[in-house]
Amino acid sequence: MGFKPGQLVQEYGWDDQVDEAFREAVEDLVGSELLDEDADDVPDVVLCWYREGDGDLVDALVDAITDLADGGVVWLLTPKKGRPGHVTAAEIDEAAPTAGLHATSSVSACANWAGTRMTTPKNGRR
């Protein structure tokens, strides 16, 4: 997923259903703890855990990019198909441009979660 040592990674949407082993692996790769939603730092990467029923996806994505560094990446993490809280690719594809993002690729992030990589447009986010 492209995490690098020294990157600041902020996390949105954490709860007790997220994959703790995945979180720990990211922390090991970047060499620091994940920043919470209230951090004042400028993150290089945002992890946005989102499940169907968590509210408006566009709002969640807009919150995720509020402090994102120029050239930063948002990884939208959603439950895989067949898991409770699954979000369809069509919902993600519809929400991304409204939030000012472009979905570039999808991966199997871990056992129960899929990841969609999102970037801001090259000509600026707004």
Secondary structure, DSSP 8 states (H G I E B T S, - for coil): ----TT--EEEES--TTS-HHHHHHHHHHHTS--B-TT--S--SEEEEE--TTSS-HHHHHHHHHTT--TT-EEEEEEE-TTSTT---HHHHHHHHHHTT-EEEEEEE-SSSEEEEEEE--TT---
